[in-house]
Amino acid sequence: MAVKKIRWYVKAQLGVLLLPAGLCLFGEAVIRKGLEELIKRTELAAGAGGTVPMKLLQAPGPWFWYGTFGLILINAGVGLMVESGLLRGYPRQN
């Protein structure tokens, strides 16, 4: 019975940790995508005669992989929490 409780605890805690980690990575992906769009628009504005200091804006990086990995972590966290029965509470003895 102790092994069942430990397994429940590990699944529940892993799910609780994976969900916010996935949300953070997904948020980072959204920010990087927004920066990429900002850089594209400022480059277009600079090409149209505007003066924009391009030294301030750098390439944001691989936002697609951050978002993909973030969504994987979100789904894994929710799945582990549901599978462990976290909503029902600590497993009781029958």
C-alpha positions in Angstrom: 0.0 0.0 0.0 2.9 2.4 0.7 4.1 2.0 -2.9 0.7 3.0 -4.2 0.7 6.2 -2.1 4.3 7.1 -3.1 3.4 6.6 -6.8 0.3 8.8 -6.3 2.4 11.5 -4.6 5.1 11.5 -7.3 2.5 11.7 -10.1 0.6 14.5 -8.4 3.7 16.5 -7.6 5.2 16.0 -11.1 2.0 17.2 -12.6 1.8 20.2 -10.4 5.4 21.1 -11.3 5.1 20.5 -15.1 2.0 22.6 -15.6 3.5 26.0 -14.5 6.8 25.1 -16.2 4.9 24.6 -19.5 3.0 27.8 -19.0 6.2 29.7 -18.5 7.8 28.2 -21.7 4.6 29.0 -23.7 4.6 32.6 -22.4 8.3 32.9 -23.4 7.4 31.6 -26.9 4.6 34.2 -27.2 7.0 37.0 -26.2 9.7 35.8 -28.6 7.1 35.7 -31.5 6.0 39.2 -30.6 9.5 40.4 -30.7 10.0 38.8 -34.1 6.9 40.6 -35.4 8.1 43.9 -33.9 11.5 43.5 -35.6 9.8 42.8 -38.9 7.6 45.9 -38.6 10.4 48.2 -37.6 12.5 47.0 -40.5 9.6 47.7 -42.8 9.2 51.2 -41.2 13.0 51.8 -41.5 12.9 50.8 -45.2 10.0 53.2 -45.9 12.0 56.2 -44.8 11.6 56.0 -41.0 14.6 56.1 -38.6 14.5 53.3 -36.1 17.6 52.4 -34.0 18.0 48.7 -35.0 20.8 48.2 -32.5 18.2 47.8 -29.7 16.3 44.9 -31.4 18.0 41.6 -31.8 16.7 38.3 -33.2 14.5 36.7 -30.5 15.4 33.0 -31.2 13.5 29.8 -31.8 10.0 30.7 -30.5 8.4 27.7 -32.3 10.3 25.1 -30.2 9.7 27.0 -27.0 6.0 26.9 -27.7 5.9 23.3 -28.8 7.9 22.1 -25.7 5.7 24.4 -23.5 2.5 22.8 -24.8 3.9 19.3 -24.3 4.7 20.2 -20.7 1.3 21.7 -20.1 -0.5 18.6 -21.4 1.8 16.3 -19.5 1.2 18.2 -16.3 -2.6 18.2 -16.7 -2.6 14.5 -17.7 -0.5 13.5 -14.7 -2.7 15.5 -12.3 -5.9 13.9 -13.7 -4.4 10.4 -13.8 -3.2 10.6 -10.2 -6.7 11.7 -9.1 -5.4 14.9 -7.6 -8.9 16.3 -7.6 -10.2 13.5 -5.4 -7.4 14.0 -2.8 -5.0 11.7 -1.1 -5.8 8.0 -1.8 -7.6 6.4 1.0 -7.5 2.7 2.2 -10.5 0.6 1.1 
